[in-house]
């Protein structure tokens, strides 16, 4: 027992003597690592994790080397070999882990930003649609009450009120259809029946639905086609895309103006461009044109004639074009702006 106590005291005495040396060698390395981490605080996560792994390895190496008095001994060789082995395996693992965490962090940040943007878009949509629905509903209610109360009794006036109620109901139906279409696109529930679709038929179908509006505004709509391509797509959805673009162009083109539809094949794709005379889109707004509920300001002030939509027609067009694996864009051109749709050709 006495020998054991003396051995224990000897070990404690030895530790007491080497402790200052170990601290003197390890603390500077640890401080250096901390300073390096501070400099890397705005750097990549991979670099930070690599330094975090190297700090304990480096402090261990420095402490053992200092305690050994820089004398090469079997114990020192063993410790150095173990430290090197740890570094060989730990550093690559830290690099891979750092890259994985960094990718996940970036993905989560982008997901949060998309979620916030989507929530803001939904709030804007609800606000715009609530405002737009209020006007036709108020008109229908007022005219129906006038008919019910006998305020309007002459046959000609009754027929006029009935026609106006029908027009407001048509506007409401269009808004509801737009909302349904947009909900299918955003929810990923849109299913397309793909086939070879002649672009001439799509343009003719879209123009047929908007001829009356163009005539009422005295806006000329002309088509310029170098070649009528056949695209791969779904006829109803493509007709909806062209119809929304033409309706938007007519709505923002002043009377006596013109809307031009250009069709051709370019770079192995079908190109359909709709040019209007809206006066151009401000640079700070052109990136928001396809956002839900965007209507623009200045030269693109919404038409108050009764044909204005709910501000989601271009968002629907963008969603439908992308569902066809196509692209849609806009830029200012001449007296107005030019919307371009590129679609894959049919095989």
C-alpha positions in Angstrom: 0.0 0.0 0.0 2.9 2.3 0.8 4.5 1.7 -2.5 1.2 2.4 -4.3 0.8 5.7 -2.5 4.3 6.7 -3.4 3.8 5.8 -7.1 0.5 7.8 -7.2 2.2 10.8 -5.6 5.0 10.5 -8.2 2.5 10.5 -11.0 0.8 13.6 -9.6 4.1 15.3 -9.1 5.1 14.5 -12.7 1.8 15.9 -14.0 2.2 19.0 -11.9 5.6 19.6 -13.6 4.5 18.9 -17.2 1.2 20.8 -16.9 2.6 24.3 -17.4 4.7 23.0 -20.3 1.6 21.4 -21.9 -0.5 24.5 -21.4 2.3 26.7 -22.8 2.4 24.7 -26.0 -1.4 24.0 -26.5 -2.9 27.4 -25.6 -1.1 29.4 -28.4 -2.2 26.8 -30.9 -5.8 26.9 -29.6 -5.8 30.7 -29.7 -4.4 30.7 -33.2 -7.2 28.3 -34.2 -9.8 30.6 -32.5 -8.4 33.6 -34.4 -8.6 31.7 -37.6 -12.2 30.7 -36.9 -13.0 34.3 -36.2 -11.6 35.3 -39.6 -13.6 32.5 -41.3 -16.9 33.4 -39.5 -18.3 34.8 -42.8 -16.6 32.2 -44.9 -17.8 28.7 -46.0 -19.1 26.2 -43.5 -16.7 23.6 -45.0 -13.7 25.7 -44.0 -15.0 26.3 -40.5 -15.6 22.6 -39.8 -12.1 21.7 -41.2 -10.5 24.2 -38.8 -12.6 22.9 -35.9 -11.3 19.4 -36.6 -7.7 20.6 -37.0 -7.6 22.6 -33.7 -7.8 19.6 -31.3 -5.4 17.6 -33.5 -2.9 20.5 -33.6 -3.2 21.2 -29.9 -2.6 17.5 -29.1 0.4 17.4 -31.3 1.9 20.6 -29.8 1.3 19.5 -26.2 2.9 16.1 -26.7 5.8 17.6 -28.6 6.4 20.2 -25.9 6.2 17.8 -23.0 8.6 15.4 -24.7 11.1 18.2 -24.8 11.3 17.8 -28.6 13.0 14.5 -28.0 12.0 11.7 -30.4 10.8 8.8 -28.3 8.6 5.8 -29.0 5.7 7.4 -27.1 6.1 10.6 -29.1 6.2 8.6 -32.4 3.0 6.7 -31.3 1.1 9.9 -30.4 2.2 11.6 -33.7 1.2 8.6 -35.7 -2.3 8.5 -34.1 -2.7 12.3 -34.5 -1.8 12.0 -38.2 -4.2 9.1 -38.6 -7.0 11.1 -37.0 -6.3 14.1 -39.3 -6.2 11.9 -42.4 -9.7 10.6 -41.7 -11.3 13.5 -39.8 -10.4 16.3 -42.3 -12.0 14.7 -45.4 -15.0 13.8 -43.2 -15.3 17.4 -42.1 -15.1 18.7 -45.6 -17.9 16.3 -46.8 -20.0 17.1 -43.8 -19.5 20.8 -44.2 -20.5 20.7 -47.9 -23.6 18.6 -47.0 -24.6 21.0 -44.2 -24.0 24.0 -46.4 -26.1 22.6 -49.2 -28.9 21.8 -46.8 -28.7 25.3 -45.3 -28.8 26.9 -48.7 -31.8 24.7 -49.7 -33.6 25.5 -46.5 -33.0 29.2 -46.9 -34.3 29.1 -50.5 -37.3 27.1 -49.4 -38.1 29.6 -46.7 -37.8 32.5 -49.2 -40.0 30.6 -51.7 -42.5 30.0 -49.0 -42.5 33.7 -47.9 -42.8 34.8 -51.5 -45.7 32.3 -52.1 -47.5 33.5 -49.0 -47.1 37.1 -50.1 -48.4 36.2 -53.5 -51.4 34.5 -52.0 -52.2 37.5 -49.8 -51.9 39.8 -52.9 -54.1 37.5 -54.9 -56.8 37.4 -52.2 -56.7 41.2 -51.9 -56.9 41.7 -55.6 -59.6 39.1 -56.2 -61.7 40.4 -53.3 -61.6 43.9 -54.7 -62.4 42.7 -58.2 -65.3 40.5 -57.1 -66.8 43.3 -55.1 -67.4 45.5 -58.2 -69.4 43.1 -60.4 -71.3 41.7 -57.4 -72.3 45.2 -56.4 -73.4 45.9 -59.9 -75.5 42.7 -60.2 -77.1 43.3 -56.8 -78.0 46.9 -57.6 -79.5 46.1 -61.0 -81.4 43.1 -59.7 -82.9 45.1 -56.9 -83.9 47.8 -59.4 -85.6 45.1 -61.5 -87.3 43.5 -58.4 -88.5 46.9 -57.1 -90.0 47.9 -60.4 -87.7 50.9 -60.7 -87.0 49.7 -64.2 -90.1 48.7 -66.0 -89.8 49.6 -69.7 -89.0 46.6 -71.9 -86.0 48.2 -73.5 -84.5 49.1 -70.1 -85.2 45.7 -68.6 -83.4 44.1 -71.6 -80.5 46.4 -71.1 -80.3 45.6 -67.4 -80.5 41.9 -68.1 -77.6 42.2 -70.6 -75.5 44.1 -68.2 -76.2 41.5 -65.4 -75.2 38.8 -67.9 -72.0 40.7 -68.7 -71.1 41.0 -65.0 -71.8 37.3 -64.5 -69.5 36.5 -67.4 -66.8 38.5 -65.8 -67.3 36.6 -62.5 -67.2 33.3 -64.3 -63.9 34.3 -66.0 -62.4 35.2 -62.6 -63.4 31.9 -61.1 -62.0 30.0 -64.1 -58.8 31.9 -63.8 -58.5 31.0 -60.1 -59.3 27.4 -60.7 -56.6 27.2 -63.5 -54.0 29.0 -61.3 -54.8 26.6 -58.4 -54.2 23.6 -60.7 -50.9 25.0 -61.8 -49.6 26.0 -58.4 -50.7 22.7 -56.8 -49.1 20.6 -59.5 -52.4 19.1 -60.5 -52.3 20.2 -64.1 -52.3 17.2 -66.5 -51.7 17.8 -70.1 -52.8 15.6 -73.0 -49.8 16.1 -75.4 -50.2 15.9 -79.2 -49.0 17.6 -82.4 -50.8 20.9 -82.4 -50.7 23.3 -85.4 -49.9 26.7 -84.1 -52.2 28.3 -86.8 -55.2 26.7 -85.2 -54.2 27.9 -81.7 -53.8 31.5 -82.9 -57.0 31.4 -84.8 -58.9 30.0 -81.8 -57.5 32.6 -79.5 -58.2 35.6 -81.8 -61.8 34.4 -82.4 -62.5 35.0 -78.7 -61.1 38.5 -78.6 -62.2 40.0 -82.0 -65.2 41.7 -80.4 -63.1 43.4 -77.7 -60.5 44.6 -80.2 -63.3 46.0 -82.5 -65.0 47.8 -79.6 -61.6 49.4 -78.6 -60.8 50.1 -82.3 -57.5 48.1 -81.9 -56.1 46.4 -85.0 -54.9 42.9 -84.4 -52.7 41.4 -87.2 -50.8 38.2 -87.6 -47.4 38.0 -89.3 -46.3 34.4 -89.9 -43.1 33.4 -91.8 -44.0 29.8 -91.2 -46.7 28.0 -89.2 -45.0 25.4 -87.1 -46.5 22.4 -85.4 -45.7 22.2 -81.7 -45.9 19.5 -79.1 -48.6 20.5 -76.6 -52.2 20.5 -75.5 -54.5 22.5 -77.7 -56.8 24.0 -75.0 -54.0 25.1 -72.7 -52.0 26.6 -75.6 -55.1 28.5 -76.8 -55.4 29.8 -73.2 -51.8 31.0 -73.3 -52.2 32.9 -76.6 -55.6 34.2 -75.6 -54.3 35.6 -72.3 -51.4 37.3 -74.1 -53.7 38.8 -76.8 -56.2 39.9 -74.2 -53.5 41.6 -72.2 -52.1 43.3 -75.3 -55.6 44.6 -76.4 -56.3 45.8 -72.8 -53.2 47.9 -72.6 -53.2 49.2 -76.2 -54.9 52.6 -76.7 -57.6 53.1 -79.3 -56.4 53.3 -82.9 -53.4 51.2 -81.8 -52.3 47.9 -83.1 -51.4 44.4 -81.7 -49.1 42.2 -83.8 -48.6 38.5 -83.5 -45.4 37.1 -85.0 -44.9 33.4 -85.5 -41.9 31.6 -86.9 -39.3 28.9 -86.2 -36.1 30.0 -84.5 -33.2 27.9 -83.2 -35.2 24.7 -83.5 -38.2 26.1 -81.5 -41.5 27.6 -82.3 -41.5 31.3 -81.5 -44.7 33.2 -80.9 -44.4 36.9 -80.1 -47.2 39.3 -79.2 -46.4 43.0 -79.5 -48.6 45.8 -78.1 -48.5 49.6 -77.9 -48.8 49.9 -74.1 -46.1 52.5 -73.9 -43.5 50.2 -72.3 -43.0 48.7 -68.8 -40.9 50.5 -66.2 -37.5 48.8 -65.6 -38.3 48.3 -61.9 -41.6 46.5 -62.8 -40.6 44.3 -65.8 -39.4 41.5 -63.6 -42.9 41.3 -61.9 -45.0 41.1 -65.0 -45.7 37.4 -64.5 -46.3 37.6 -60.8 -49.8 36.9 -59.5 -52.0 40.1 -59.2 -49.5 42.3 -61.0 -51.1 45.0 -63.1 -48.5 47.7 -63.5 -48.6 51.4 -63.3 -48.0 54.5 -65.4 -48.4 53.4 -69.1 -50.0 50.1 -68.2 -52.7 51.4 -65.9 -55.6 48.8 -66.0 -58.4 49.3 -68.3 -61.6 50.3 -66.5 -63.9 49.5 -69.4 -65.0 46.3 -67.9 -62.6 44.0 -69.7 -59.9 44.1 -67.1 -59.0 40.7 -65.6 -58.0 39.7 -62.1 -54.3 40.3 -62.6 -53.5 36.6 -63.0 -53.7 36.0 -66.7 -50.0 36.4 -67.3 -49.2 34.2 -64.3 -51.4 31.5 -65.8 -49.7 31.9 -69.2 -46.3 31.5 -67.6 -47.4 28.4 -65.7 -48.9 26.8 -68.8 -45.9 27.5 -71.0 -43.5 26.0 -68.4 -45.8 23.0 -68.1 -45.2 22.5 -71.9 -41.4 22.7 -71.2 -41.3 26.0 -73.0 -40.1 29.5 -72.0 -41.9 32.9 -71.8 -40.4 36.3 -71.5 -41.1 40.0 -72.0 -39.1 43.1 -73.0 -39.8 46.6 -74.1 -40.1 46.9 -77.9 -40.9 49.9 -80.0 -44.1 51.7 -78.8 -44.9 49.0 -76.3 -43.6 45.6 -75.1 -43.1 42.2 -76.7 -44.1 38.9 -75.1 -42.2 35.9 -76.5 -43.2 32.3 -76.1 -40.9 29.5 -77.2 -42.3 26.0 -77.5 -40.8 22.7 -78.5 -41.6 21.6 -82.0 -43.6 18.3 -82.6 -41.4 15.4 -83.4 
